[in-house]
Amino acid sequence: VEDLGYQAIPEHNAASMVGPTLNTLTMKDGERFSVYDAYLGSVRSRPNLEVIDQCLVDKLLFDQVNQCRGVSVIRSGQVLEIWADAAVVLCAGTVGSPQILMRSGIGCSETLESIDIPVLADSPNVGENLHDHLLGAGNVYLSKRKVPTSAYQHSESLFYTGSQSGKEAPEKVVACVSLPVVSEMFGAPEVGDAYTLLYGFTSPRSRGSVRLTSADPTIHPLIDPAYLSSDYDRLVFSQALDLSREIGSSDAFRDWRLKELLPGASIKTAQNKSVFNSNAAWSHHHPVGTCSMGSDSNSVVSLDLAVNGVERLFVVDGSIIPQITTGPVNAAIIAIAEKAADLLEEYLES
């Protein structure tokens, strides 16, 4: 990348993300350190903490004045009602949290009534605003020699770059991966025979939804990610592919590159690249937005993470993010949880 005029940076968690550097990981003593390791594992034995696993959450329980009093779950075929002294905190994620809200009567009144769920609070944006980072899987190259396995992680480095307008905010990303990574639409060569440049964009404008088709918690929702439904997304995704191929064909890869396997030499026109990107598009598994936070009445949760239209109920997960972060959402969601802990402490003391 430096051969193409881009300057390396120490890390992406700095004043500017633009430039290539090693991936940032949550690590301790040279090993991956998960959120469970950092927050839950060390306190599982506390007498004031009880973790009940193997539960399917059905719905939230409310009193006559719309105060959330507990949660109804299914465990081993039995319905359990768990009651809360002060409040309920919903942390089921971007797909799970809106489902639970809707089954509890919080959502678009017209949609809820169509599947015979009594409306508790008309909140039409529950389940809307679904968006995610997309990657192109991928720009794959056959290697002249065996590609060694990674001692760090398979995606060794990331390169963020700004827009063609010269704005500093990153718009496109390319990751160097020591494996042949492809979507389900393509066949992959053997591990060790190829490497991949995954490419993508940082600020998708396409918006999808999570919607119920039934009040039954065992029936999966209808998830429409609406990937690449925005003209902007299709344009910048194509530009990211061009950038990836520019990097992949550079002299820096001369000793490794045998030939470009995907997209392949025949993929040159805008139409061909568009078709390839539609087949190569792959979720980066960063979905957000379905219980968006905001200061207006249309927001699902308020700035203190409380669910609008009811009381004693909070949402703390990636679903509250109204506009996705430039980079991966992991650190942002950890920060949300940290802030939520402070807010809930204040709530309990008030």
TIDRENRO-299061 format. One line per field, with one value per residue: residue number from 0; x, y, z of N, C-alpha, C, O in turn. Coordinates in steps of 0.1 Angstrom, whole numbers. Layout:
<recs>
seq: [NUM_...]
n.east: [X_...]
n.north: [Y_...]
n.up: [Z_...]
ca.east: [X_...]
ca.north: [Y_...]
ca.up: [Z_...]
c.east: [X_...]
c.north: [Y_...]
c.up: [Z_...]
o.east: [X_...]
o.north: [Y_...]
o.up: [Z_...]
</recs>
This chain:
<recs>
seq: [0_1_2_3_4_5_6_7_8_9_10_11_12_13_14_15_16_17_18_19_20_21_22_23_24_25_26_27_28_29_30_31_32_33_34_35_36_37_38_39_40_41_42_43_44_45_46_47_48_49_50_51_52_53_54_55_56_57_58_59_60_61_62_63_64_65_66_67_68_69_70_71_72_73_74_75_76_77_78_79_80_81_82_83_84_85_86_87_88_89_90_91_92_93_94_95_96_97_98_99_100_101_102_103_104_105_106_107_108_109_110_111_112_113_114_115_116_117_118_119_120_121_122_123_124_125_126_127_128_129_130_131_132_133_134_135_136_137_138_139_140_141_142_143_144_145_146_147_148_149_150_151_152_153_154_155_156_157_158_159_160_161_162_163_164_165_166_167_168_169_170_171_172_173_174_175_176_177_178_179_180_181_182_183_184_185_186_187_188_189_190_191_192_193_194_195_196_197_198_199_200_201_202_203_204_205_206_207_208_209_210_211_212_213_214_215_216_217_218_219_220_221_222_223_224_225_226_227_228_229_230_231_232_233_234_235_236_237_238_239_240_241_242_243_244_245_246_247_248_249_250_251_252_253_254_255_256_257_258_259_260_261_262_263_264_265_266_267_268_269_270_271_272_273_274_275_276_277_278_279_280_281_282_283_284_285_286_287_288_289_290_291_292_293_294_295_296_297_298_299_300_301_302_303_304_305_306_307_308_309_310_311_312_313_314_315_316_317_318_319_320_321_322_323_324_325_326_327_328_329_330_331_332_333_334_335_336_337_338_339_340_341_342_343_344_345_346_347_348_349]
n.east: [8_20_36_19_15_3_5_17_2_3_-18_-54_-70_-69_-63_-67_-80_-71_-51_-27_-24_-17_-43_-65_-70_-89_-69_-50_-20_-10_-30_-63_-89_-119_-152_-167_-146_-135_-156_-176_-168_-152_-169_-189_-194_-204_-227_-249_-255_-272_-271_-291_-293_-299_-324_-353_-364_-396_-415_-418_-430_-456_-472_-503_-499_-480_-454_-425_-422_-411_-400_-409_-400_-390_-380_-367_-391_-409_-427_-414_-417_-399_-392_-386_-370_-364_-359_-358_-334_-327_-308_-305_-295_-291_-309_-324_-334_-354_-373_-383_-393_-414_-430_-438_-456_-446_-441_-447_-480_-499_-486_-483_-510_-518_-508_-520_-511_-515_-513_-491_-474_-472_-447_-432_-407_-393_-374_-368_-344_-322_-289_-256_-221_-206_-186_-165_-161_-143_-114_-93_-62_-41_-12_24_38_35_12_17_2_-14_1_-10_-37_-60_-68_-46_-41_-55_-66_-77_-92_-98_-124_-128_-132_-114_-120_-113_-125_-127_-137_-136_-124_-98_-87_-61_-59_-48_-59_-78_-107_-140_-174_-204_-211_-190_-163_-136_-101_-76_-65_-36_-29_-36_-44_-63_-77_-99_-126_-143_-168_-174_-197_-226_-256_-279_-309_-324_-347_-361_-387_-417_-434_-451_-466_-454_-426_-408_-408_-389_-379_-387_-360_-347_-320_-315_-293_-270_-290_-289_-279_-255_-241_-236_-219_-197_-188_-180_-159_-142_-136_-120_-99_-89_-80_-60_-42_-36_-24_0_36_44_33_45_63_46_22_7_-15_-45_-73_-101_-118_-111_-96_-114_-133_-141_-158_-182_-207_-201_-185_-204_-222_-205_-199_-224_-226_-204_-208_-208_-217_-202_-208_-218_-243_-266_-289_-317_-332_-331_-313_-321_-330_-355_-391_-396_-376_-366_-354_-344_-320_-309_-311_-335_-366_-388_-422_-428_-421_-393_-377_-349_-327_-297_-274_-261_-282_-291_-276_-277_-264_-240_-207_-175_-155_-152_-179_-175_-159_-174_-198_-190_-183_-209_-221_-206_-211_-239_-240_-232_-253_-275_-268_-271_-299_-309_-302_-318]
n.north: [-12_12_15_26_51_56_63_44_38_40_28_21_32_61_96_97_73_67_49_21_-6_-30_-52_-44_-60_-75_-84_-103_-110_-121_-136_-140_-121_-123_-106_-119_-131_-107_-95_-111_-138_-137_-130_-148_-163_-147_-139_-123_-126_-144_-166_-178_-202_-216_-205_-194_-163_-151_-128_-95_-85_-65_-40_-25_2_4_-2_-20_-51_-76_-107_-132_-164_-194_-225_-256_-265_-254_-226_-198_-172_-144_-120_-85_-63_-36_-27_-38_-49_-51_-71_-85_-82_-70_-84_-99_-82_-63_-82_-92_-69_-64_-87_-82_-62_-37_-17_-12_-4_-12_-34_-51_-56_-70_-95_-103_-93_-76_-41_-23_-1_22_21_28_25_3_-24_-14_4_-14_-21_-28_-37_-45_-69_-77_-109_-128_-108_-128_-144_-167_-182_-181_-196_-216_-203_-193_-203_-181_-164_-145_-135_-146_-125_-102_-74_-41_-17_15_40_74_93_100_127_138_139_134_114_79_58_35_1_-23_-55_-77_-111_-143_-165_-184_-167_-168_-160_-179_-183_-189_-212_-222_-222_-246_-243_-225_-224_-200_-164_-137_-105_-89_-66_-35_-11_17_32_24_31_18_4_-20_-43_-59_-81_-94_-124_-139_-143_-163_-173_-192_-191_-180_-146_-123_-113_-87_-76_-58_-53_-34_-19_8_33_47_28_7_20_28_3_-9_8_1_-25_-19_-6_-26_-44_-29_-27_-55_-61_-48_-41_-49_-73_-90_-112_-131_-132_-153_-154_-135_-149_-144_-114_-122_-120_-113_-97_-66_-45_-20_-32_-59_-59_-51_-73_-93_-82_-84_-111_-117_-103_-101_-105_-86_-91_-71_-61_-34_-10_-14_-8_20_47_81_116_124_119_98_79_47_42_64_90_81_54_43_27_42_52_33_23_16_0_-9_-8_-23_-28_-35_-28_-3_16_43_50_33_25_36_17_-18_-30_-39_-27_-3_-13_-24_-1_12_-6_-1_26_23_9_29_47_32_28_54_56_37_48_71]
n.up: [0_7_-15_-33_-25_0_34_61_94_130_144_142_161_166_159_132_109_85_64_63_87_113_124_151_181_209_234_258_275_252_240_226_242_254_256_275_290_301_315_326_333_356_376_379_402_421_448_443_417_392_366_341_318_285_277_260_252_254_258_272_305_316_338_345_340_320_329_329_343_343_327_304_298_279_290_287_277_295_307_322_345_352_375_380_403_399_372_337_315_282_261_237_211_177_160_178_199_188_181_205_217_199_201_226_223_216_190_155_152_133_121_143_150_128_132_154_179_209_211_229_230_204_182_155_144_155_147_123_101_99_93_80_78_47_31_3_-9_-27_-35_-48_-49_-65_-52_-56_-39_-9_13_45_77_100_127_142_135_110_93_88_85_81_58_56_37_25_9_-27_-29_-12_15_49_64_66_39_24_27_29_35_43_40_50_39_15_9_2_-9_-6_-32_-48_-55_-34_-35_-22_12_18_-8_-18_-13_1_-7_11_6_12_24_45_54_50_32_26_39_59_75_104_109_124_117_131_164_178_195_186_159_133_125_98_81_64_49_29_14_-6_-18_-21_-43_-38_-22_-40_-58_-42_-33_-57_-62_-41_-48_-70_-58_-42_-62_-73_-53_-50_-75_-73_-71_-46_-40_-58_-54_-44_-58_-82_-100_-105_-92_-86_-90_-116_-148_-168_-158_-161_-170_-158_-155_-153_-130_-111_-111_-102_-76_-64_-61_-46_-22_13_46_72_97_114_123_130_145_148_170_173_189_199_200_194_191_175_178_190_214_241_248_272_269_276_268_246_254_273_307_330_313_294_266_257_236_203_187_193_180_158_134_118_131_117_117_129_151_176_197_201_210_234_247_248_266_289_294_298_322_340_336_344_371_381_376_394_418_418]
ca.east: [0_29_41_8_15_-4_14_13_-1_6_-30_-66_-76_-61_-70_-71_-80_-67_-38_-26_-18_-22_-56_-66_-77_-89_-60_-43_-9_-7_-41_-76_-96_-133_-160_-170_-134_-132_-166_-186_-162_-146_-179_-200_-196_-210_-240_-260_-256_-276_-272_-300_-290_-309_-338_-358_-372_-408_-419_-417_-442_-459_-483_-514_-494_-469_-441_-419_-420_-403_-398_-414_-391_-393_-368_-370_-405_-417_-428_-409_-418_-389_-397_-375_-373_-362_-360_-354_-324_-328_-295_-306_-288_-298_-320_-332_-341_-367_-383_-388_-401_-426_-438_-444_-466_-440_-437_-456_-493_-505_-480_-486_-524_-520_-504_-528_-504_-520_-504_-488_-468_-470_-433_-431_-393_-388_-371_-363_-330_-312_-278_-244_-209_-205_-173_-165_-153_-133_-104_-85_-50_-33_1_35_43_26_8_18_-8_-12_5_-17_-50_-59_-68_-35_-40_-66_-63_-88_-88_-109_-132_-122_-133_-104_-124_-104_-132_-126_-149_-133_-115_-92_-81_-52_-62_-39_-67_-88_-120_-150_-187_-210_-213_-177_-155_-124_-89_-71_-58_-22_-26_-41_-46_-74_-79_-113_-128_-157_-170_-176_-209_-237_-268_-290_-315_-334_-356_-364_-401_-423_-445_-460_-463_-447_-412_-400_-408_-379_-384_-383_-349_-344_-309_-316_-279_-267_-302_-286_-269_-242_-234_-231_-208_-185_-184_-172_-146_-134_-130_-109_-88_-83_-72_-48_-32_-32_-15_11_49_46_28_51_69_36_11_7_-25_-58_-84_-113_-129_-106_-92_-125_-143_-136_-168_-190_-218_-195_-181_-216_-227_-195_-201_-236_-223_-193_-211_-207_-218_-191_-215_-219_-257_-270_-298_-331_-338_-322_-314_-322_-336_-368_-401_-396_-366_-370_-349_-340_-305_-305_-313_-348_-375_-399_-436_-430_-411_-385_-372_-338_-320_-282_-267_-258_-294_-294_-267_-285_-256_-229_-194_-167_-148_-160_-187_-172_-155_-185_-208_-185_-185_-223_-224_-199_-219_-252_-238_-232_-267_-284_-265_-278_-313_-312_-300_-327]
ca.north: [0_23_17_33_64_57_62_35_45_31_20_27_39_73_108_94_59_65_43_7_-10_-42_-52_-43_-71_-76_-94_-102_-119_-127_-144_-133_-119_-120_-98_-128_-131_-95_-89_-121_-150_-135_-126_-157_-169_-137_-144_-115_-128_-157_-167_-189_-205_-224_-199_-186_-152_-149_-114_-87_-85_-51_-38_-17_15_3_-4_-34_-58_-89_-113_-145_-172_-208_-233_-270_-266_-248_-212_-192_-157_-138_-107_-75_-54_-22_-25_-48_-45_-60_-71_-96_-79_-63_-92_-104_-72_-58_-93_-93_-57_-65_-97_-76_-51_-24_-17_-6_-9_-19_-47_-60_-60_-80_-109_-105_-90_-64_-30_-16_12_23_26_22_22_-9_-34_-7_9_-24_-19_-37_-36_-55_-72_-85_-121_-118_-106_-139_-146_-179_-179_-188_-205_-219_-192_-198_-200_-169_-165_-134_-139_-147_-111_-96_-60_-34_-4_24_52_84_94_107_141_142_140_125_103_67_55_22_-7_-35_-64_-88_-123_-153_-177_-181_-164_-165_-162_-192_-183_-193_-223_-217_-231_-252_-234_-225_-221_-186_-154_-129_-91_-85_-52_-31_3_20_39_20_39_8_2_-31_-44_-72_-80_-106_-130_-146_-140_-175_-170_-202_-189_-170_-134_-120_-104_-82_-66_-48_-50_-28_-13_22_36_50_16_0_27_28_-11_-11_15_-7_-36_-14_-3_-39_-50_-20_-32_-68_-61_-39_-48_-54_-87_-97_-125_-140_-133_-161_-147_-131_-159_-138_-117_-128_-110_-110_-88_-53_-35_-17_-42_-72_-58_-50_-86_-99_-77_-90_-125_-117_-96_-110_-97_-85_-95_-59_-55_-24_0_-18_-1_32_58_94_126_127_109_86_70_36_44_78_91_73_40_39_25_52_47_25_26_5_-9_-3_-16_-21_-37_-28_-24_12_24_48_50_23_31_34_4_-29_-24_-45_-17_6_-20_-25_13_13_-13_6_38_19_6_42_53_23_30_66_53_29_57_82]
ca.up: [0_7_-28_-40_-20_12_46_72_106_141_147_137_172_167_154_118_106_71_62_66_99_118_130_166_188_223_238_271_276_239_236_225_255_250_265_286_299_307_324_332_338_369_386_379_415_430_453_438_402_388_352_337_304_277_278_249_257_247_258_285_313_320_346_339_336_311_336_327_356_342_314_302_290_278_293_287_274_305_307_334_346_360_379_383_414_396_358_328_305_271_254_228_199_167_155_189_208_182_181_219_219_191_208_239_220_213_176_146_156_122_119_154_150_117_137_167_191_214_210_242_226_190_180_142_140_160_137_111_101_99_83_83_70_37_25_-9_-7_-24_-45_-44_-57_-64_-47_-62_-29_1_22_59_86_107_141_148_131_95_87_95_85_75_52_54_29_24_-4_-38_-27_-3_29_58_70_58_31_19_35_23_45_38_47_46_35_3_15_-8_-5_-10_-46_-55_-50_-29_-36_-10_21_16_-22_-22_-3_-3_-2_13_4_16_26_59_58_41_32_25_52_59_86_111_112_128_109_140_178_183_196_180_145_130_119_84_81_50_51_18_10_-19_-24_-23_-54_-32_-17_-52_-64_-34_-33_-69_-60_-31_-55_-78_-49_-38_-73_-75_-43_-53_-86_-71_-70_-33_-40_-69_-50_-39_-68_-94_-108_-99_-95_-85_-99_-128_-158_-177_-151_-163_-172_-147_-153_-148_-116_-103_-110_-93_-63_-59_-57_-36_-10_25_59_81_110_123_121_140_142_148_181_173_199_194_209_189_195_166_182_198_228_243_250_283_266_280_256_246_254_285_318_336_303_287_256_257_226_190_180_195_172_147_122_121_132_106_119_135_161_189_207_203_218_248_253_251_278_300_297_303_336_347_335_353_385_384_376_406_429_418]
c.east: [9_35_31_7_8_6_9_11_1_-6_-42_-73_-69_-69_-75_-70_-74_-53_-38_-20_-23_-36_-55_-75_-79_-81_-54_-33_-8_-18_-54_-83_-110_-140_-164_-158_-133_-143_-174_-179_-157_-157_-191_-204_-202_-224_-252_-261_-261_-278_-280_-298_-301_-323_-341_-368_-384_-412_-416_-430_-444_-471_-493_-510_-482_-455_-437_-416_-412_-403_-403_-405_-395_-380_-372_-385_-414_-416_-424_-412_-408_-392_-385_-379_-373_-364_-355_-345_-324_-315_-295_-301_-297_-310_-330_-340_-354_-377_-390_-397_-414_-435_-445_-454_-460_-434_-447_-470_-500_-499_-483_-501_-526_-516_-510_-520_-510_-510_-503_-483_-466_-456_-429_-417_-386_-386_-366_-349_-319_-301_-265_-233_-209_-190_-175_-155_-153_-124_-93_-74_-44_-19_12_41_33_24_8_5_-4_-8_-3_-32_-50_-60_-58_-36_-52_-60_-76_-83_-101_-115_-124_-122_-122_-107_-116_-112_-131_-139_-148_-123_-110_-85_-73_-54_-54_-46_-74_-102_-129_-164_-192_-212_-201_-171_-141_-113_-85_-64_-43_-19_-30_-43_-57_-73_-94_-115_-142_-157_-176_-190_-220_-249_-280_-295_-325_-342_-356_-379_-406_-433_-455_-456_-456_-432_-403_-400_-398_-385_-381_-373_-346_-333_-309_-302_-278_-280_-300_-276_-255_-234_-229_-219_-196_-180_-176_-159_-137_-128_-119_-97_-81_-75_-60_-38_-27_-23_-3_24_51_42_35_57_59_25_14_-2_-37_-68_-98_-111_-124_-104_-103_-134_-137_-146_-175_-201_-212_-191_-193_-222_-218_-197_-213_-234_-213_-197_-213_-208_-205_-196_-214_-233_-260_-283_-313_-339_-331_-325_-315_-329_-350_-378_-402_-385_-372_-366_-344_-325_-300_-308_-326_-357_-386_-413_-439_-420_-404_-380_-361_-333_-305_-276_-266_-270_-297_-286_-274_-277_-243_-216_-186_-160_-157_-167_-184_-169_-166_-195_-203_-186_-199_-226_-218_-207_-233_-251_-238_-246_-276_-281_-272_-293_-317_-311_-311_-340]
c.north: [13_26_25_47_66_54_52_43_35_22_28_34_52_84_105_79_56_60_28_4_-24_-41_-50_-53_-69_-87_-92_-113_-127_-136_-135_-133_-114_-111_-107_-129_-119_-91_-100_-132_-148_-132_-136_-163_-159_-141_-136_-116_-142_-157_-180_-191_-213_-218_-192_-175_-150_-134_-108_-86_-71_-51_-29_-3_15_3_-18_-40_-71_-94_-127_-153_-187_-216_-247_-273_-260_-233_-207_-177_-152_-124_-98_-66_-39_-19_-38_-43_-55_-59_-83_-94_-73_-70_-96_-93_-67_-69_-93_-81_-59_-76_-92_-65_-38_-25_-10_-12_-17_-33_-56_-65_-70_-94_-111_-103_-77_-53_-23_-2_13_30_21_19_10_-19_-27_-2_-1_-21_-26_-34_-48_-57_-79_-96_-129_-116_-116_-141_-159_-175_-187_-198_-207_-207_-198_-195_-188_-171_-154_-136_-139_-134_-103_-81_-54_-21_4_36_61_84_101_122_147_143_130_113_90_63_40_15_-19_-42_-75_-100_-135_-166_-173_-179_-160_-166_-176_-193_-188_-205_-217_-227_-237_-241_-236_-222_-207_-177_-145_-114_-89_-70_-48_-16_5_25_36_29_30_5_-10_-31_-58_-71_-94_-111_-138_-141_-152_-172_-180_-201_-177_-157_-133_-109_-100_-72_-55_-44_-45_-23_2_23_39_37_8_7_26_13_-14_-4_8_-19_-31_-11_-16_-45_-42_-25_-46_-70_-53_-47_-54_-69_-96_-110_-135_-143_-142_-155_-144_-142_-153_-123_-124_-117_-105_-100_-74_-42_-32_-27_-55_-71_-57_-64_-94_-95_-83_-104_-126_-111_-105_-101_-97_-88_-83_-53_-45_-18_-2_-13_13_42_71_103_129_116_97_76_59_37_59_78_84_58_34_37_35_46_38_29_14_-5_-2_-13_-13_-31_-29_-23_-9_21_30_48_43_31_28_20_-7_-24_-29_-35_-7_0_-22_-11_16_7_-6_18_34_15_18_48_45_25_43_64_46_38_69_79]
c.up: [0_-7_-37_-34_-7_24_56_85_118_145_142_148_175_161_139_116_92_70_66_79_103_124_145_171_203_228_252_272_263_234_235_238_252_260_277_296_307_318_332_339_353_380_387_393_425_435_448_423_400_373_348_322_298_278_264_254_248_247_272_292_318_329_339_335_328_317_334_340_355_328_314_293_289_280_295_286_284_304_321_334_356_363_383_394_409_381_350_318_294_263_245_214_188_160_167_197_201_182_195_221_211_197_220_236_217_199_168_148_145_120_130_154_139_121_151_180_197_215_224_239_211_187_166_137_146_149_124_112_102_89_89_74_60_34_12_-7_-20_-36_-42_-54_-55_-61_-54_-52_-18_10_36_67_94_122_149_147_116_88_94_96_78_69_49_46_27_11_-14_-37_-18_12_37_63_61_51_26_27_27_34_38_46_41_42_22_9_4_-3_-10_-24_-54_-48_-46_-32_-23_-1_19_1_-27_-10_-8_2_-1_12_8_18_40_63_49_43_30_38_50_71_92_114_116_118_118_154_184_183_190_165_142_123_105_85_67_52_40_14_-4_-26_-26_-35_-49_-28_-29_-58_-55_-32_-45_-68_-51_-38_-64_-70_-45_-49_-76_-65_-46_-65_-85_-70_-56_-32_-51_-66_-46_-50_-80_-104_-100_-102_-95_-83_-112_-139_-167_-171_-151_-163_-159_-144_-148_-134_-107_-101_-100_-79_-56_-54_-46_-22_2_37_67_96_120_122_133_136_144_160_183_184_193_204_205_193_186_169_191_212_229_245_262_282_270_268_257_246_266_295_323_326_295_277_256_248_213_183_182_186_159_134_126_122_119_106_125_148_175_200_211_212_233_255_256_264_291_304_303_318_344_348_344_367_389_385_389_418_429_425]
o.east: [5_38_35_-2_6_14_-3_17_0_-4_-41_-83_-64_-81_-85_-60_-72_-44_-47_-11_-32_-39_-45_-86_-71_-84_-55_-36_-5_-17_-55_-83_-111_-135_-164_-160_-129_-140_-178_-182_-159_-153_-201_-215_-204_-232_-263_-268_-255_-285_-276_-301_-311_-333_-332_-378_-383_-412_-413_-441_-435_-480_-492_-517_-473_-445_-444_-408_-408_-405_-401_-402_-403_-370_-381_-390_-426_-405_-430_-409_-409_-393_-376_-391_-381_-371_-350_-348_-321_-311_-286_-301_-309_-320_-342_-352_-364_-389_-403_-408_-425_-447_-455_-459_-467_-425_-455_-472_-506_-507_-486_-503_-535_-520_-504_-521_-509_-498_-513_-487_-458_-454_-422_-415_-374_-395_-362_-343_-308_-304_-264_-235_-211_-182_-184_-144_-163_-126_-84_-76_-42_-14_10_47_23_34_0_-1_8_-14_-3_-39_-41_-55_-60_-32_-59_-51_-84_-72_-112_-112_-113_-115_-121_-99_-112_-106_-133_-149_-158_-115_-118_-77_-77_-52_-53_-40_-77_-108_-127_-166_-185_-216_-202_-173_-135_-115_-90_-57_-38_-7_-27_-43_-60_-67_-101_-106_-151_-149_-182_-194_-224_-253_-292_-288_-334_-345_-353_-383_-401_-439_-465_-445_-452_-426_-391_-392_-399_-395_-373_-375_-342_-335_-302_-299_-285_-281_-308_-267_-245_-222_-217_-210_-185_-168_-166_-149_-125_-117_-108_-86_-69_-64_-49_-26_-15_-15_5_24_58_47_32_56_62_20_24_1_-40_-71_-105_-103_-132_-111_-103_-143_-128_-144_-175_-204_-218_-193_-193_-226_-222_-198_-214_-240_-213_-190_-220_-202_-199_-188_-210_-233_-257_-288_-321_-351_-326_-336_-309_-334_-357_-374_-408_-386_-381_-374_-340_-318_-288_-308_-329_-357_-393_-415_-450_-412_-409_-378_-363_-335_-302_-272_-269_-269_-305_-289_-278_-284_-236_-213_-189_-160_-169_-162_-190_-175_-168_-201_-211_-189_-202_-233_-224_-210_-238_-260_-244_-251_-285_-290_-277_-299_-327_-318_-312_-349]
o.north: [22_37_31_55_78_45_53_54_23_10_39_42_54_83_110_72_45_67_23_12_-29_-30_-54_-56_-62_-99_-81_-125_-139_-142_-125_-143_-103_-108_-102_-128_-119_-84_-97_-136_-158_-132_-134_-167_-163_-146_-140_-108_-152_-149_-191_-182_-217_-226_-186_-178_-148_-128_-115_-87_-65_-60_-27_3_24_7_-28_-35_-76_-87_-134_-149_-191_-213_-251_-282_-261_-228_-211_-171_-156_-116_-103_-61_-31_-9_-47_-32_-67_-49_-91_-103_-72_-64_-96_-96_-66_-66_-94_-82_-56_-74_-97_-59_-28_-32_-2_-24_-27_-42_-68_-76_-79_-104_-119_-110_-67_-55_-19_7_4_41_10_12_8_-22_-34_-4_2_-20_-29_-28_-59_-47_-86_-95_-136_-123_-113_-140_-163_-165_-199_-208_-199_-200_-206_-185_-185_-180_-154_-139_-133_-133_-97_-75_-61_-15_0_41_56_75_107_129_159_147_119_103_92_64_33_21_-25_-36_-81_-100_-136_-177_-162_-189_-150_-173_-183_-204_-190_-207_-209_-239_-232_-232_-247_-219_-203_-182_-145_-112_-88_-63_-56_-9_-4_23_44_33_34_4_-10_-21_-68_-62_-104_-103_-142_-136_-150_-170_-178_-208_-167_-158_-141_-98_-108_-60_-45_-32_-49_-22_8_16_35_36_3_0_23_11_-21_-9_7_-22_-38_-14_-17_-50_-47_-26_-49_-79_-52_-60_-63_-76_-107_-120_-147_-154_-139_-152_-150_-144_-157_-119_-131_-107_-94_-94_-71_-31_-40_-31_-61_-80_-62_-68_-101_-104_-85_-108_-136_-113_-116_-91_-108_-87_-85_-41_-49_-19_7_-14_15_45_74_99_137_105_87_64_61_35_65_68_82_51_22_46_36_35_35_39_2_-17_9_-25_-1_-42_-17_-15_-3_33_22_47_46_40_19_13_-4_-14_-25_-35_-4_6_-20_-10_22_12_-6_21_41_18_18_52_51_25_44_70_50_36_75_87]
o.up: [-6_-10_-47_-39_-2_23_60_87_115_148_139_145_186_157_136_121_88_75_72_83_97_129_151_166_209_226_257_269_263_224_241_246_247_271_289_308_319_328_343_350_361_392_393_395_437_427_448_417_404_367_352_314_304_279_258_260_236_236_282_285_324_329_327_327_328_311_337_348_366_319_324_282_297_274_303_292_282_302_331_324_368_353_389_394_413_377_356_312_297_258_245_205_190_156_165_200_208_184_195_227_217_197_225_245_216_196_173_147_148_118_128_156_140_115_159_189_189_219_230_246_206_190_165_128_144_141_115_122_106_77_101_63_64_33_10_-5_-23_-47_-34_-66_-43_-66_-57_-56_-18_15_39_64_96_128_161_156_110_77_105_106_71_74_41_47_28_2_-12_-43_-16_20_32_65_48_56_24_34_20_41_28_58_29_42_19_13_-3_7_-17_-29_-66_-36_-52_-31_-12_-6_18_-2_-38_2_-20_12_-11_17_7_13_46_75_41_54_32_48_41_77_85_122_112_111_113_157_196_173_187_158_148_116_99_88_58_56_42_10_-13_-38_-33_-36_-55_-31_-28_-62_-61_-30_-45_-73_-53_-36_-65_-74_-45_-47_-80_-69_-46_-66_-94_-68_-55_-23_-54_-74_-45_-52_-87_-115_-90_-114_-104_-74_-119_-139_-172_-178_-143_-158_-149_-132_-139_-126_-96_-90_-91_-70_-44_-44_-38_-12_1_38_68_105_131_121_145_125_142_160_194_188_182_214_212_197_190_164_198_221_219_245_264_292_269_259_268_240_269_293_321_329_291_278_255_253_213_174_174_186_151_123_135_115_111_96_127_154_185_210_222_221_242_266_267_273_301_316_312_325_355_358_351_376_400_394_395_428_440_425]
</recs>
